[in-house]
């Protein structure tokens, strides 16, 4: 199955920007979507953005629309999440997730901390 490694998370002030990267390796065929999830302190895990790997269709949760952009670099098997106008409530561990063969494969996560 695919292996996923996220990078790019760090501490940033409110209003700042970050770009998260997810690199896929191993078996990368039969991936339907690649998603970004997050889990903030004391919160449930939630989907932030999703992209169909072949067609490029995207989905965003309402709270990040207009601020976050998901993109891919298929030739390098990379998924990105550009995050602008960050807010303290965006503080979370961000996970890259692939839906492959009908199953979800998770990365280890990368911490994003937004201070006010």
N, C-alpha and C positions, 0 to 999 in steps of 0.2 A: 504494500500500500504506500501511499504518499507519506512523506515526512515533511513537516512544516516548521520553519524557524522564523520567529518574529524578531524585529529589531527596530530601534528608533525611539523607544519610549524614554522619557526623562522628565525632570521637573521643569516647569515653565510658568510664567506669570499669566494671569488672565489677560485675554486679548491676543496672546501669542499664537504661534503656529507650530505644528509638528508634522512630519511625514513618517508614518509607520511603513515598514516593509515586511513582506512575508515571502520567504523563498521556499519553493516546493522542490523536493528531490525524491529520489526513489521512483516508484511506479506512478507516473502522472497521467496515465490514460484513464478514460471513463470518469473524468471529473465533471459533474454537472454544474455546480456552483462553488464559488469561494466567497466566504463571508468574513466579516469582522464582527465579533461579539465583544462585550465588555462586562465586567463585574466590578462595581464600585463597593466601597466599604459598607457593609451592612445591607447591601442591595442584592437583588436577584440578577442572575446573568441575563443579558438582553442582547438581541441582534441590533447592530448599529447600521450596517450596510451589507449589501449582497450584490454579487455580479455573476451572471451566467458565464461560464468559462469560455464557451464557444461563441455565443451570440453577443455577449457584452451588455445584456440588459441589466439595469441596476435598480436597487431598492434602497431607500433610506428610511430610518425611523424619523418621525416628525421632529423630534428635538434636535436633530443634526442637519436637517435639510437646509441647504443654502450655506452651510459652514463646512461640511465634510464632503470629500469627493473620493470615490473608490475608482481605481484604475488598475490596469494590468499591463504587463509586458510579457506576452505569451512566449516569445522566443527565449526568454530567460526564466520562464516559469516564476514570475514574481507578481505579487499583488501589492498594491499600495493603498494607504489611506491618508489623504491629505486633510489635515485638520486645521481649520482657521478659526479665528475669533473664539479661542478656547475659553471655557468657563470652569469655575471650580467644580461644578457638578459633572464635568467630563472626567474628573479624576477616577481612574479605574485601572484594572489590569485588562489589557486589550488582547484578544485571542484571534488568531487566524484559524479558520475552519474550512475544510473542504468536504463537500458531499461527493463521495466516491463509491461507486457500486451500491448506492442506496444507503450508505453508512456515513456518519460524520467522523472526520478525523481532526483532532485538535492539535494546535501548537502548544508551546509551554507558556506563552503569554509574555507581554512586555508592559511594564508599569508606566503609566502616565499620571503625573501629579500636577494639577493646576492650582496655583496659589492666587489668592485675591490681593 
